[in-house]
């Protein structure tokens, strides 16, 4: 069972879990991933919640559905996740970090490494 936090919706936490599995190499590009029902059972949530995660992952081009077969990791998914995570960090987390550092008299130099 997955331990969920109240910081973000459960479907988003499942989305992030799947993205991290892809980034770590646990699920390779073009490999079939667990079904919605299997994931729901594994994390202890309603299949509809997992389906919402899968739909967003599919809309973001990270996974794709082969009707009757299941969901698969899309080609280029790892790089795409990295791009999305960088953008999220730069837009949401870095400004907060810079402000905090400024308050305590520190600066930061951020360079994107490909």
Buried (B, 14 or more C-beta within 10 A) or exposed (E): EEEBEEEEEBBBBBBBBBBEBBBEEEBEBEEEBBBBEEBBBBBEBEBEBBBBBBBBBBEBBBBBEEEEEBBBBBEEBBEBBEEBBBEEEEEEEBEEBBEEEEEEEEEEEEEEEE
